Amino acid sequence: MQPIFVLVHSPSVGPSTWRPVAEQLTAAGYQVRVPSLLRIGADAPPFWPRIANAVRDDLRQVPADNPVTLVAHSNAGLFLPTIRSALDQPVSRSIFVDAALPARTGPTPVASSELLEFLRPMAVNGRLPRWTDWWDEADVAPMFSDPVVRQAVIEEQPTLPLSYYEQHIPVPDGWDDHPCSYLLFCPPYHDVAAEARERGWRVAHLPGAHLHQIVDPVGTARHLVELATRI
């Protein structure tokens, strides 16, 4: 039975960041799900159970014996262990795409102390601006090659509460007892990819900016298939 690709977007953005890749995988004959996490910041913490439940609910119509390949982008990587624990379906592989890694043991902070120092002055009544509004245009523009795609990605971004970035995510023991791999896009994640390699994971590199999956969905889909099918 062929695993279903489950493309999990960063809660800082939205599902449109995965839709071009989903279209490529579907055209290649794969089943794909792109759960939406856009509502997870609407209530008070903890947020991680709602993220895991949103993915589980999206797979409600998938038979419990159908394996899935979890694919997480950016800080969605921190939630893969709890997502895996919440699913009825077996997880055949996990792929981290320019993503943060869960701690080897113990709870994982969503944000470093340096990032929290950067974010706290931005918060208004406990909520942050949209992710792309954190940065200068010179930083944002290279992540987009299509103005229509850029508008779709930017408009659907949530304004997450600061408390989302202050949370710690549990890491269930033994969550990585299946093949895990890493797809690197941009230089800020070089050290993370190096850690993935130290963990014994397969690592691939597709050079680009942090949202390269919307710039090169064909190349991204090809790498995901290779990482998901190679022994």
C-alpha positions as CSV (number, residue, x, y, z in Angstrom):
1,M,0.0,0.0,0.0
2,Q,1.5,3.3,-1.1
3,P,1.9,5.8,1.7
4,I,0.0,9.1,1.6
5,F,2.1,12.3,1.7
6,V,0.9,14.5,4.5
7,L,2.4,18.0,4.0
8,V,2.3,19.9,7.2
9,H,2.8,23.7,6.9
10,S,4.4,25.9,9.4
11,P,1.8,27.4,11.8
12,S,3.4,30.7,11.1
13,V,2.2,30.6,7.5
14,G,-0.6,28.6,5.8
15,P,-1.4,25.5,3.6
16,S,-0.9,27.4,0.4
17,T,2.9,27.1,1.0
18,W,2.5,23.3,0.2
19,R,-0.2,23.4,-2.5
20,P,2.1,23.7,-5.5
21,V,4.0,20.6,-4.3
22,A,0.8,18.8,-3.6
23,E,-0.3,19.4,-7.2
24,Q,3.0,18.0,-8.5
25,L,2.8,14.9,-6.3
26,T,-0.9,14.3,-7.2
27,A,0.0,14.6,-10.9
28,A,2.7,12.0,-10.3
29,G,0.1,9.6,-9.0
30,Y,0.5,10.0,-5.2
31,Q,-2.2,10.6,-2.7
32,V,-1.6,13.8,-0.8
33,R,-3.2,15.6,2.2
34,V,-2.4,19.2,3.2
35,P,-4.0,19.8,6.7
36,S,-4.8,23.4,7.6
37,L,-3.4,24.7,10.9
38,L,-4.7,28.2,10.5
39,R,-7.1,28.0,13.5
40,I,-4.7,26.8,16.1
41,G,-3.8,30.2,17.4
42,A,-7.4,31.3,18.0
43,D,-7.5,30.1,21.6
44,A,-5.2,30.0,24.6
45,P,-2.2,27.6,25.0
46,P,-1.3,24.8,24.9
47,F,-1.2,24.8,21.1
48,W,0.5,21.6,20.3
49,P,-2.5,19.3,21.0
50,R,-4.6,21.3,18.5
51,I,-1.9,20.9,15.9
52,A,-1.7,17.2,16.3
53,N,-5.5,16.9,16.4
54,A,-5.9,19.0,13.2
55,V,-3.7,16.6,11.3
56,R,-5.5,13.6,12.8
57,D,-8.9,15.1,11.9
58,D,-7.7,15.8,8.3
59,L,-6.9,12.1,8.0
60,R,-10.2,10.9,9.4
61,Q,-11.3,9.4,6.1
62,V,-7.9,7.6,5.5
63,P,-8.0,3.9,6.6
64,A,-6.2,3.2,9.8
65,D,-3.9,0.7,8.1
66,N,-2.8,3.1,5.3
67,P,0.7,4.3,6.0
68,V,1.5,8.0,5.7
69,T,4.7,9.9,5.1
70,L,4.8,13.0,7.3
71,V,6.5,16.1,5.7
72,A,7.0,19.2,7.8
73,H,8.3,22.6,6.8
74,S,10.0,25.1,9.1
75,N,8.8,25.1,12.8
76,A,6.2,22.4,11.9
77,G,9.1,20.0,12.4
78,L,8.9,20.5,16.1
79,F,5.4,19.0,16.1
80,L,6.1,15.8,14.1
81,P,6.6,13.6,17.2
82,T,3.3,14.6,18.8
83,I,1.5,14.4,15.4
84,R,2.8,10.9,15.0
85,S,1.6,9.9,18.4
86,A,-1.9,11.3,17.6
87,L,-2.4,9.5,14.3
88,D,-4.3,6.2,13.8
89,Q,-2.3,5.5,10.7
90,P,1.3,4.1,10.8
91,V,3.9,6.6,9.9
92,S,6.3,5.0,7.4
93,R,8.7,8.0,7.1
94,S,9.2,11.6,8.4
95,I,10.8,14.3,6.2
96,F,11.9,17.6,7.6
97,V,12.0,20.4,5.0
98,D,14.1,23.4,6.0
99,A,12.7,22.6,9.4
100,A,13.5,22.8,13.1
101,L,14.2,19.5,14.8
102,P,12.7,18.2,17.9
103,A,15.1,17.9,20.9
104,R,16.7,14.5,21.2
105,T,15.1,14.2,24.7
106,G,12.7,16.3,26.7
107,P,10.4,19.2,25.7
108,T,11.5,21.4,22.7
109,P,11.1,25.2,22.9
110,V,9.4,26.6,19.8
111,A,11.6,29.7,19.9
112,S,15.1,30.4,21.2
113,S,15.6,33.1,23.8
114,E,17.1,35.3,21.1
115,L,14.1,35.0,18.9
116,L,11.8,35.7,21.8
117,E,13.7,38.9,22.5
118,F,13.2,39.9,18.9
119,L,9.4,39.1,19.0
120,R,8.3,40.5,22.3
121,P,8.5,44.2,21.3
122,M,6.3,43.4,18.2
123,A,3.4,42.0,20.2
124,V,0.3,44.1,20.5
125,N,-2.2,42.8,23.1
126,G,-0.4,39.5,23.1
127,R,-0.5,39.0,19.3
128,L,2.2,39.2,16.7
129,P,2.2,40.6,13.2
130,R,2.1,38.2,10.3
131,W,5.4,36.3,9.8
132,T,6.3,38.2,6.6
133,D,5.8,41.5,8.4
134,W,8.6,40.7,10.8
135,W,11.2,41.2,8.1
136,D,12.4,43.8,5.6
137,E,11.2,43.7,2.0
138,A,14.8,42.7,1.0
139,D,14.4,39.6,3.1
140,V,10.9,38.7,2.0
141,A,11.0,39.3,-1.8
142,P,13.6,36.6,-2.6
143,M,11.2,33.9,-1.2
144,F,8.7,34.6,-3.9
145,S,8.9,34.4,-7.7
146,D,5.2,34.8,-8.5
147,P,3.2,37.8,-7.3
148,V,0.0,35.8,-7.3
149,V,1.5,33.1,-5.1
150,R,3.0,35.8,-2.9
151,Q,-0.3,37.4,-2.3
152,A,-2.0,34.1,-1.5
153,V,0.7,33.2,1.0
154,I,0.8,36.5,2.7
155,E,-3.0,37.0,2.9
156,E,-3.7,33.7,4.6
157,Q,-1.0,34.1,7.3
158,P,-2.3,34.1,10.8
159,T,-1.5,36.6,13.5
160,L,-0.3,34.2,16.1
161,P,-0.2,34.9,19.8
162,L,3.2,35.5,21.4
163,S,2.4,32.5,23.6
164,Y,2.7,30.2,20.6
165,Y,6.4,30.9,20.4
166,E,6.8,30.7,24.2
167,Q,5.5,27.1,24.4
168,H,7.5,23.9,24.8
169,I,6.5,20.8,22.7
170,P,6.7,17.4,24.3
171,V,8.9,14.8,22.5
172,P,7.5,11.2,23.1
173,D,10.1,8.6,23.6
174,G,10.9,6.5,20.5
175,W,9.1,8.8,18.1
176,D,12.0,8.5,15.6
177,D,12.1,4.7,15.4
178,H,11.3,4.9,11.6
179,P,13.2,6.4,8.7
180,C,13.7,10.1,9.0
181,S,15.3,12.5,6.5
182,Y,16.0,16.1,5.9
183,L,15.7,18.4,2.8
184,L,17.7,21.6,3.2
185,F,16.9,24.8,1.3
186,C,18.7,27.8,2.8
187,P,21.9,28.6,4.7
188,P,20.3,29.4,8.1
189,Y,19.3,25.7,8.3
190,H,22.8,24.4,7.5
191,D,23.5,23.6,11.1
192,V,20.1,21.9,11.5
193,A,20.8,19.8,8.5
194,A,24.2,18.9,10.0
195,E,22.5,17.7,13.2
196,A,20.1,15.6,11.1
197,R,23.1,14.0,9.5
198,E,24.6,13.4,12.9
199,R,21.4,11.6,13.9
200,G,22.0,9.2,11.0
201,W,19.3,10.7,8.7
202,R,19.6,11.0,5.0
203,V,20.1,14.7,4.0
204,A,19.4,16.2,0.6
205,H,20.0,19.8,-0.5
206,L,17.9,21.8,-2.9
207,P,19.4,25.4,-2.8
208,G,16.9,28.2,-2.4
209,A,15.2,30.5,0.0
210,H,13.1,29.3,3.0
211,L,9.9,29.0,1.0
212,H,11.6,27.3,-2.0
213,Q,8.8,24.8,-2.2
214,I,6.6,27.4,-3.8
215,V,9.4,28.6,-6.2
216,D,10.4,25.1,-7.3
217,P,7.5,22.7,-6.6
218,V,8.8,20.3,-9.2
219,G,12.2,19.9,-7.7
220,T,10.8,19.8,-4.2
221,A,8.3,17.1,-5.1
222,R,11.1,15.1,-6.8
223,H,13.3,15.2,-3.7
224,L,10.4,14.2,-1.4
225,V,9.6,11.2,-3.5
226,E,13.3,10.2,-3.5
227,L,13.6,10.6,0.2
228,A,10.3,8.7,0.8
229,T,11.1,5.8,-1.4
230,R,14.9,5.2,-1.1
231,I,15.8,2.3,1.3
